[in-house]
Amino acid sequence: MTTERSPIITPSAQQSRLLRDTLGQFATGVTVITTQDSEGQPAGMTVNSFNSVSLDPALVLWSIDKQSLGYEAFTTREHFAVHVLRADQQHVSNLFAGRGADKFGQVHWFEGPNGIPRLDECAAYFHCRRVQCIEGGDHTILLGEVLEFASPGGEPLLFHRGRYRALAGD
Ligand SMILES: Cc1cc2nc3c(=O)[nH]c(=O)nc-3n(C[C@H](O)[C@H](O)[C@H](O)COP(=O)(O)O)c2cc1C
């Protein structure tokens, strides 16, 4: 098989769309991450920058856009909960990706440890304590220690090149 060489591009303001599209080649799962704001209201957003960092100690990370409405809540409140979405939860991903939408009125949830909202349904769940905020350009990277986790299982929802996908099967 022959492969044509792609041109090498240097990141710049003009190329930001191209950079975004190229980063989108990296397929990910989809999560909804929740916390509580300073007034005790639930806050949450769809996130695909979630990743594992360390097993011992148990650490995970994700990055939050500094412009997001939940930014203050997530960088102030000590705890957050990560919910890995199942393939049949695309509507939940769309709901939590809506800016300032009434997100918690439209899903089943309850108050988990430390008052953090926990969704009834997901493929996996991690309750975390934020241990560090790391400066990352227009985002902030949140490093969290996993305090509790559960794995209800199910097929995961995937995201690739700006579109939802499902596993093709083994
Ligand atoms: C699949 C997907 C993944 C996303 N991943 C992130 C992410 O990792 N970090 C982020 O800040 N926003 C991410 N977003 C965008 C937020 O979900 C979106 O901006 C949301 O409206 C923020 O909510 P808020 O502004 O009401 O707090 C993602 C959206 C989608 C659809």
Ligand as a Chemical Component Dictionary entry (heavy atoms), coordinates in Angstrom:
data_LIG
# 
_chem_comp.id                   LIG 
_chem_comp.type                 NON-POLYMER 
_chem_comp.pdbx_formal_charge   0 
_chem_comp.three_letter_code    LIG 
# 
loop_
_chem_comp_atom.comp_id 
_chem_comp_atom.atom_id 
_chem_comp_atom.alt_atom_id 
_chem_comp_atom.type_symbol 
_chem_comp_atom.charge 
_chem_comp_atom.model_Cartn_x 
_chem_comp_atom.model_Cartn_y 
_chem_comp_atom.model_Cartn_z 
_chem_comp_atom.pdbx_ordinal 
LIG C1  C1  C 0 -18.253 15.863 22.430 1  
LIG C2  C2  C 0 -17.964 17.173 23.131 2  
LIG C3  C3  C 0 -16.817 17.274 23.903 3  
LIG C4  C4  C 0 -16.523 18.463 24.587 4  
LIG N1  N1  N 0 -15.380 18.537 25.359 5  
LIG C5  C5  C 0 -15.108 19.665 26.044 6  
LIG C6  C6  C 0 -13.959 19.732 26.876 7  
LIG O1  O1  O 0 -13.180 18.786 26.994 8  
LIG N2  N2  N 0 -13.734 20.897 27.562 9  
LIG C7  C7  C 0 -14.570 21.979 27.444 10 
LIG O2  O2  O 0 -14.315 23.002 28.083 11 
LIG N3  N3  N 0 -15.675 21.944 26.655 12 
LIG C8  C8  C 0 -15.970 20.808 25.972 13 
LIG N4  N4  N 0 -17.091 20.741 25.190 14 
LIG C9  C9  C 0 -17.940 21.927 25.082 15 
LIG C10 C10 C 0 -18.835 22.101 26.300 16 
LIG O3  O3  O 0 -19.583 20.930 26.579 17 
LIG C11 C11 C 0 -19.806 23.278 26.038 18 
LIG O4  O4  O 0 -19.040 24.428 25.782 19 
LIG C12 C12 C 0 -20.763 23.552 27.156 20 
LIG O5  O5  O 0 -21.744 24.428 26.651 21 
LIG C13 C13 C 0 -20.170 24.228 28.348 22 
LIG O6  O6  O 0 -21.209 24.437 29.251 23 
LIG P1  P1  P 0 -21.398 25.803 30.057 24 
LIG O7  O7  O 0 -20.846 26.924 29.227 25 
LIG O8  O8  O 0 -22.900 25.885 30.267 26 
LIG O9  O9  O 0 -20.621 25.608 31.341 27 
LIG C14 C14 C 0 -17.400 19.563 24.495 28 
LIG C15 C15 C 0 -18.584 19.451 23.723 29 
LIG C16 C16 C 0 -18.854 18.266 23.043 30 
LIG C17 C17 C 0 -20.114 18.145 22.235 31 
# 
loop_
_chem_comp_bond.comp_id 
_chem_comp_bond.atom_id_1 
_chem_comp_bond.atom_id_2 
_chem_comp_bond.value_order 
_chem_comp_bond.pdbx_ordinal 
LIG C1  C2  SING 1  
LIG C2  C3  SING 2  
LIG C2  C16 DOUB 3  
LIG C3  C4  DOUB 4  
LIG C4  N1  SING 5  
LIG C4  C14 SING 6  
LIG N1  C5  DOUB 7  
LIG C5  C6  SING 8  
LIG C5  C8  SING 9  
LIG C6  O1  DOUB 10 
LIG C6  N2  SING 11 
LIG N2  C7  SING 12 
LIG C7  O2  DOUB 13 
LIG C7  N3  SING 14 
LIG N3  C8  DOUB 15 
LIG C8  N4  SING 16 
LIG N4  C9  SING 17 
LIG N4  C14 SING 18 
LIG C9  C10 SING 19 
LIG C10 O3  SING 20 
LIG C10 C11 SING 21 
LIG C11 O4  SING 22 
LIG C11 C12 SING 23 
LIG C12 O5  SING 24 
LIG C12 C13 SING 25 
LIG C13 O6  SING 26 
LIG O6  P1  SING 27 
LIG P1  O7  DOUB 28 
LIG P1  O8  SING 29 
LIG P1  O9  SING 30 
LIG C14 C15 DOUB 31 
LIG C15 C16 SING 32 
LIG C16 C17 SING 33 
# 
